[in-house]
Amino acid sequence: MVYLKRWNEFKAEALRVYAAAPERTRFVLKARPSAQTLVLKLTDDRVTLKYRAKSAILLNRLDEFQRMLAEAMSGVAPAAPTAAEAAPAAAPAAAPAPAHDTTKAAPAKSKGKKKGKKK
């Protein structure tokens, strides 16, 4: 199996292979932390495509690629972001004051064995 050198080539070929045989196509992702590599493999048992990367930049591209494959595999078009998702998150509200007084210290716990009467 030969590794494809260019990401765009792998992505285009992978989507083409999936479109040709969606029920037989499998996608495998292997991470090798010791070698700091990420290997992507897509196959339909007749055509096998592999791509290897050592760059962390690939993670953004991989996220987009997996999203595209998931959309194609599920057959559902992605939903447009709602106004709430598009707007920046509001600042968190101030925490309410506790109902009990927290200024008193808790009683100290004794350490060691309990001392008591010997029989």
N, C-alpha and C positions, 0 to 999 in steps of 0.2 A: 504494500500500500504506500502510495506516495503522498506526502504532505503538500497541500497547496500553500504557496508562498504568500499570496495576497488575500487579505480579509474580504475585500469586495468580491473577488472571484469565488471564494468559498461560500459566501452568503448567497450569491446569485445561483450558483450550481446547487446548493442545498435546497433552496426554495423550488428550483426546477425539478429536482429529484422527488421532492415531497409532492409537488403538483402532479407528477406523472403516476405515482403509486402511493397515495396517502395511507392506505390500509396496511402496507408492508414496511413503511419507512420508520426507522428508529433513530433516536438521537442520544448519544452518550457523551457525558462530560466527565473528564478525569482530571483531578488536581493532584500534582505531585509536589508537596511542599519542600521536600528535600532538594529537588532540582529546580524549584521555583518555576515550574511550567504548568500550563493548562493545555490539555489536549481535547479537541472537539472532534467527534466522529459521527457522521450521518451515513446510514446505509439502508438500502432496500434489497439486500442480498444479491443484487447484480452490480450495482455501482456503490463504491465506498469512497467517501470524501473525508479527509482528515486535515486538521489545521492545528498547529502547535504555536503557542505564544509564551513569551517570557515577560511581556510588558503588562503592567497594571492598567494601562490605557484600554486594553481589550475588554475589561469588565463592563464599561459603559456600552460598548458595541455588543457584547454578549447579552446584556440585559435587553437591549432593543431587539436583537435577533430572536431570543427566546420568547419575547412578547409577540413577535410576528408569527413564530411557529405555533404558539399557543392559540392565537386568534385563528390561524388557518385550521388547526386541528379541531378546535371547538366549533367552528362554523359560525361564530357569533362576532359581529362587528363590534369594535370597542366603543364604549359609551363616551360621549363628550363630557369633559369635566364640568361639574356643576359650579354655580357661583360661589358656594361655600368652599369647595375644594380649591378654586382658583384664587380666592382671597387669602391674604396672609393670615396666619393664625393670630387670634386676639391674645393680648397679654393675659396671663393667668390672674384670676381674682385673688385678692389678699385672703390669706387663711383666716377663718373665724377664730376668735379667742377661745381657749379651752374653758369648759364649764367648771372645772375644779381648780383649786389653787395649786400651782406648781412650784411655789416658792419654798414650801416645806420639804425638807430632806427626808428621804425614806429611812426607816430604822436600819441601823447597821446589822448585817448578818454575822453571826459568830462563825469562826473557822475552826475546823478540827472536830474532835470528838466531844460529845456532850458529857459534862461532868455531873455525876449524880452520886447518890448514896451507894456504897458497896454493901453487899449483904454477906 
